[in-house]
Structures are given as C-alpha cells and as structure tokens.
Amino acid sequence: MKGLIDRYNRKISYLRVSVTDRCNLRCIYCMPSEGIKPLRHEDILRFEEVKEIVRYGIDWGIDKVRITGGEPLVRKGVVYLVEMLANLKGVSDLSMTTNGILLKDYARDLKNAGLQRINISLDSRDANKFNRITRAERLSLVLDGIEEALKRGLEPVKINVVVMKGINDDEVLDFARMSLDRPLHIRFIEYMPFCNRKGAESNAKAQKSSFEFVSASTVKEGLKELGELIPAQVRGVGPAKSFKFEKSLGTTGFITPMSEHFCATCNRLRLTADGRLYPCLFSDYGVDIKRSLRSGAGSKEIRELFEKALKNKPEKHSIKGNNQVMSKIGG
C-alpha cells in the first residue's frame, strides 16, 4: 500500500507513542509542582488499540516506534506492550524514552520483551541541582538505571540533557566526559519554550532564574578543552548531529530545535495516550483516532485519519504558537 508522504514530500516512517500522561517527576520546565490533571482511565488507549494503530502504520511505511510518556514505566503492564510491538512484523527499531527512575527494575524485562534501545533524560549529575530541576531526590535511581541499561544491552544508551543557562550549563563538560570511557551517547538539547507549561514561568521567577536559551554552538564551543569533535554515526532515527572525541567509547550529540531547525527531514507522527495523532510536537492540531477505532473503523477510515494529520503537518514548527503540555504529547 502507498506510503505516508506529507505535503512537503517527507516520507513518514517513525511513530512516537505516548502511553501515559502521568510522571513520577515534576521537572520545572515541564509541569507545575502539583502536576497536571490526569486523564481518566477510560480515555487512555488500551494496549491492544495501540498495537492496532501501529499495525496499520506498518502497512503504510512506519517501521520505527518509540514509546514515551509522561513517564512510560509508570504505566502498568508496559513490558507487555513492548512485547506486543516487538512481535509485529515490520518494526525494525523499537525504543523508549524514560526518566530512568524505574529503569533498574525494568531494564532486564524490557530487553527480554524486545526493546532494542533506550533514551534516558538526565539534566544534572549534581544531587542538589537534580532535586531542584525535578523536585525529587532520586538522582541515585537514575544513575542505577543507566548502569542497568548498559548491563542489559539496551544499546545505544542515550542520555538526553536539556541545557538551561544558569541552571545546568556549567555541567556540559562533565556530561561530555561520560562518553569518553563508556559507551554512553550524550545528547545536548536546546531548551524549547513551550507556551503552555503551566506554572513554569512562576516557578522560574520564584527561584530567581529564567529559562534562558543556550545554543548548541555555545555548548560545542565549551567542549573544546576535551579535544576535537569528530563526526560520528549512532544507531537511531533522531535529529541529533553526533560527534566523538578521539578514542572515546561513546559520542556527544546536539539537537537544535531552536537555532537550526531540522523540520525539512522530519519523518514522524505522534500518538498521544488519549488516542490523538499529532503531526508535530508543536502542533495544536490532533486527529482523534481513538473515537473512530472504538466505533469499529477499519483500515480505510484509519488511513484517512493518518492522511488528515499529514495534511496538517507544517513545513516548519512554530514554538510560539504552541499550547501543548510537553508531558502529554511525549516530548
């Protein structure tokens, strides 16, 4: 069957699947301290429904799937979903993004179920800073999760670091050093100012700190003392430009949604936990697939919904116009 091609001739082969809007952290740039009003149980896609949507997507050219949240590991039975998706013929790349809090307990089962690789969000290796950013004293759990992921072979193990001026930008050298003698792949991500991060602005003011932008070029400049950055390749389908230092076992990458858009090569759609298909992380427009699926829609109707989402996929993202909450759309 014909593949998924948007108006700008971009081939869509990657689906990010959010399985929950809940999270066991309250990161200052993502949600308010009290959290957000969670979705009702009946409003969330069942695993069988996720599998069916992914199966349709495979028929139309989707071959890469990433499980996200919120925090996906707080969703009961998520290992079962991993196994269901891993067993679908046509999924060549199955990965997950997690904050790592529960990873030590889940890494072995995830690997055995068929998960191939993992991304772990970690914005500070300093306990006090970590507590401030996440509002939780759980850094040791994340570090244990990283070790377990390496042990179980969830490779490549990628560490996502959102760089924020005056908060953690003084740690970029320490993060990059993690890639020198271990097969860890550090990815520095430019902070993205979501308009609807309820409570984030007041949080920043209360802490006498603003979420000031730090460009990837600034970060790269700060890494020069570790040596020359040599272009490198890392398995995965993300937008990071990857490099390595001479003889390093891992890599250092840069994701530049602000300073250098990568929209021209965007190959993804996003499925939220409540069954809406979004054409862009920064889009306010989502197509309700869940309602049609539960009404008995078949391949033709679901294909039309995918096409509807594609017609609304912008040529370039518009962060200023976005009203999404990061934790709900899957980051």
N, C-alpha and C positions, 0 to 999 in steps of 0.2 A: 504494500500500500504506500501511497505517496507520503513522503516525509513531512516534517513540520518546518516550514520556511516562513519567516515573517516578511513584512513589507519591505525590509531593507536587505533582503536576500541572506539573512543569517539563518543558518541551519541549527535547529534546536535539538540538542541531544542529551540534555542534562536537566534532571528534575530534583529540586530540593524539597524535601518532605518534612514539614514540622509536625511532630506527633503530640505536642502539648504546648500550652501557653504558660505552664507553671515552671517555676525555677526555685532552686534552693539557695540562690544568692540574690542580692538586691544591689547590683552594681550601679554606681552613681550616675553613669551615663545612659543607663538602660531603663530603669524604673524607679519609682519613689520608694522610700523606706518601708512603707506599709504594703508594697506590692501592688498588683492590679486585680481587679475583679475577675476571677477565673471563669472560664467557660463552663457551662453546665455539662455534665457527663453525656447527656443525650445529644449535645450539639457537636461533640467531637467525633471525627471519623473512627469507625471501628477498623481494626487491623485488616479484616477481610476486604473492607472498602478501599483502604489504601492499596492493598495488593491488586485489586481490580483496576484501579486507576493507573497504577504503574504498568500493569499488564497491557492496558490499552496504549499507554505511551510507548511501550516497547514496540508494538506493532507499527508505530509511526516514527520510529527512529531514536527514541530515548534509550540510551544504553548505560547511562551513568546516573546513580541515585545517591543522594546524601541525606541522612536522617539528622534532623535538627530539632530544636525546641523553640522557646523556652529551653529547659534542660531535658533532653530526651531520656536520660536514665532515671528520671523520676516517674516516667510513665510505666505503670505496672505491665509486665509481660513484654517489654520492648525487645528482649532477646528473641522471643518467638516471632516478632515482626521481622527482625533481621534474617532469621532462618527462612521465613516465607519469601522474602525478597531475593535472598541469595539463591533460592531454588528456582527462580524464574529464569527460563532460558532467554538469554539476550542481555542480561545485566552483566556488563563487563567490569564495572567499577562500582563497588558498594562501600560507602564510607559514612562517618558520623562526626559531628562536631559536638563537643561536650565541655563543660567547665571542669571536669576531672574529679569532682568531689566524690563521686561514687565509683570511679573507674577501677580502683584497685579491686573492688568486689566483683566487677562485671567483666573485666578485660578478657579473662580466660573463656567465659561463656560466650562473649561476643565473637571472639576469634573462632571458636568451635562452631558457632552458628553460621559463620560465613562472612562476617565483616572483614574487609580487607585492610583498611587503614583508618587512621583517626586524627582529628584536629583537636587540640586542647587549648582553650582560651586561658591565658595567664598574663595579667597586666603588671604584675610586680612579684619579685622574688624576696622582697623585704616584708616581714610579717606585719609591721605597723602600717605600711602602705597598702598591703593587700587587704587588711582589715578595713581601712578607710575606703578603698575603692569598692569592695564587695559587701561591706557591712557584715562580715562574718570572719571568725577566727578559724579558718580552715585551710590555710596555706599548706600545712604538712600533708593533708589529704590529697591535694592536687599533685604535690611532688611525688607522693607514693603512687598515685595513679599514672604519672608519666613513667615511673620505673616499671610498673606492671605492664604497661602498653609495650614498652621495649622488650620486656621479658617474653611476652606472649606473641611477639612478631606482628603487631598491628602496624606495619610499616608501609610508607614512611610515617613517622610520628612527627606531626607538625605542631608548633607552638605559635598561637596567634596572639600578638601583642598590639593592643591599641595604644598608640603613643599620644600622650597628653602633656602639654607644656606645664611645667611646674608641679606635675604630679608624679610622672614616672619617666620623663625624658632623660633623666640622669642615669637610667639603668640600661640604656641601649647597649653599651659596651659589655656589660655583664651578661645580657641576654645573648649577644652575638658570640661570646666566648663559649656558651653552651654547645655551639656547633663545632667547636674545634676538635675535641677529643671524644665526642659521642655522636652517633648517627641521629641527631636531632635537627629539625628543619625549622628555623626561626623565621617568622613572617611578621614584619613590622607593618602595621595597618594605619593609614591616616584616619584620624578621628572624623566621623561623619555626623554633622549636627542635625539630628532628627528634630523636626519642629515639635512633634507631639510626645517628647519624652517627659511626660507629666512629672513634675516635681524636680526634674534635673536642674533647671535654672535656679530654683530656690535653694537646692542643695549646694550648688556651686557658690552662691552668694553667702550662704550660711557658713561655708567652710573657707570663705575669703579666697576662693580660687575660681578661675574661669576655665572653660574647656577650650583653650587656645589651640589653634591649628599648628601642627608641626609637620612640615613636608617631608616626604621620603628622601628628597635630595639633601635636606638638612641632617637627617638621620645617617644617611650614607656618608656624608662628609665627616660625621663624628666617629665613624668606624675606621678611618684611615690608619689609625695607630696600630690596628691589628694586622695591617698588610693590604695587599691589593685584592680587590674583589674580582674574581674570575667568573664569567658567565657559566651557569650550570643548569642542568635539567633535573627536575624532580617529578616523580610519578604523581599524576593528579591533573585535574581539569580546571583549576582555579586561575585567577588572573595575576598571580604573583610573578614578578620577574626575579628569578633566582640566581644567586651567586654563591661562590665558596671562596674561602681563604685557602692558600696553598697548603696541601696535606690535611685539611680539615675533613673530618668524617661526615659532617653534616653540611647544611647550607644556610645562607641568610637571604631572605627574600623581602620584597617590598610590594605592597598593594596600595595603589594610588587612586582611589575613587575621587579625590578632590583635585589634585594637581595634574594628573594625567589620566583622563578618562579612558576606560577600556571597553566602552559600550559597543564599539564597532565590531568587536569579536565576541560579544555576549551570546552564550549558547544555552541559556537556562530559563526555566519557568519555576515558579514557587507554589507549592501546595500547602495551605495553612491547615492547622489542626482541625478547624471547623469546616474544612472542605471547600475553600475558595482558592481558585487558581489565579495567581498574580503574575503579570508579565515582567515586573521589575521590582526590585527591593524598595524603590522609592515611589512606587505607584499607589495611588489611592483607589485604583480600579481593580476589582477582583471578580471573577466569574464563579458563580455558585454551582459547583459540580455535585456536591452532596445532595442537594434537593432533587436534582434530576436522577441521580443514581438510586436514591431511595424511592423514587417514583417508578422505577423499572426501566430507565433509559438504557438503550443498548449502544453498540459501537458507533452507529451513525450519529446519534444525539450527542454522545460524549465527544466525538470528533468535532462536531460543530462548536462545542464549548471551548475546546482547545483552540480552534481557529478564531473564535471570538476574542480569546485572550491575546492571541498573536497579533490580531489587527490593532490591539491597543498597546502593543509593546513599543515604547518610544525609541526614537533614534538615539537619543541621549537621555540620561537620567536628569531629574530636576529635584535636587535635595530640598530646595527652598519651598517647593510646593507640596512636600510630603507631610501626611498626617498620621502615618503608621507608628505603631509602637514596636520597637525592634524585637522585643521578646515574643511578640505574637506572630511575626512574619518569618522568623527564623534566621535573622542576622545575615 
